[in-house]
Amino acid sequence: MQTGEMIPASEFCVHHHIEPSFLNALNDSGLLEITIVEEKIFVPADQLSQLEKLVRLYYEMDINLEGIETITHLLQRMHAMQQQIVKLSNRLSRYEDV
């Protein structure tokens, strides 16, 4: 991945008024993938919206890291179930049309 597709963690932290240690904690818990290039930490651009959600949960809603892990896990399960419902609904509609 090129650095053009990544956001410098220091700029993200300054812009959102957060501690860099929060990004490290998210990385340690598996909620965020950070990349180190030439001793600088970067966040992949495709994870930016997810990271902003995690920042809001932690700083604005005062939810601890364990709570964020639980919420993220439940949201992923809910998304998978929604996809399965759509798939099953599509299969069912084929039989109803006959």
C-alpha positions in Angstrom: 0.0 0.0 0.0 1.4 3.4 -0.9 1.5 6.3 1.6 -0.8 8.2 -0.7 -3.6 5.8 0.3 -2.8 6.3 4.0 -3.4 9.1 6.4 -0.6 10.1 8.8 -1.7 9.2 12.3 -0.2 12.3 13.7 -2.4 14.5 11.5 -5.5 12.5 12.3 -4.8 12.8 16.0 -4.3 16.6 15.8 -7.4 17.1 13.7 -9.6 15.1 16.0 -7.9 16.2 19.3 -7.1 12.6 20.4 -4.1 10.9 21.9 -1.9 8.7 19.6 -2.0 6.0 22.3 -5.7 5.5 21.5 -4.7 4.4 17.9 -2.2 2.1 19.4 -4.8 0.6 21.7 -7.2 0.1 18.8 -4.4 -1.6 16.9 -3.6 -3.9 19.8 -7.3 -4.9 20.2 -7.6 -5.6 16.5 -10.1 -2.9 15.7 -7.7 -0.9 13.5 -4.7 -1.7 11.3 -1.9 0.8 11.4 1.1 0.8 9.2 4.5 2.0 10.1 6.6 3.5 7.3 10.0 5.0 8.1 9.1 5.2 11.8 5.9 7.1 11.0 2.5 5.6 11.8 -0.2 5.7 9.1 -3.9 4.7 9.0 -5.2 3.2 5.7 -7.7 5.6 4.0 -10.3 2.9 3.7 -10.4 2.5 7.5 -10.9 6.3 8.1 -14.7 6.2 8.5 -14.6 3.3 10.9 -11.8 5.0 12.9 -14.0 8.2 13.1 -16.9 6.1 14.5 -14.6 4.5 17.1 -13.3 7.9 18.1 -16.9 9.2 18.6 -17.7 6.1 20.7 -14.7 6.5 22.9 -14.4 10.3 23.3 -17.9 11.6 22.8 -20.0 8.7 24.3 -17.4 7.7 26.9 -17.4 4.0 26.0 -14.4 2.1 27.1 -12.3 0.0 24.7 -13.9 -3.3 25.8 -17.3 -1.8 25.1 -16.2 -0.7 21.7 -14.9 -4.2 20.9 -18.3 -5.6 21.9 -20.3 -3.0 19.9 -18.1 -3.6 16.8 -18.5 -7.4 17.1 -22.3 -7.1 17.4 -22.5 -4.6 14.5 -20.5 -7.0 12.3 -22.8 -9.9 13.3 -25.9 -7.8 12.6 -24.5 -6.8 9.1 -23.8 -10.4 8.3 -27.4 -11.4 9.4 -28.8 -8.6 7.2 -26.9 -9.9 4.2 -28.2 -13.4 4.9 -31.8 -12.1 5.2 -31.5 -10.4 1.8 -30.0 -13.5 0.3 -32.8 -15.7 1.7 -35.5 -13.2 0.7 -34.2 -13.2 -2.9 -34.3 -17.0 -2.9 -37.8 -17.0 -1.5 -39.0 -14.5 -4.1 -38.0 -16.9 -6.9 -40.4 -19.5 -5.5 -43.2 -17.1 -4.9 -43.1 -15.9 -8.5 -43.7 -19.4 -9.8 
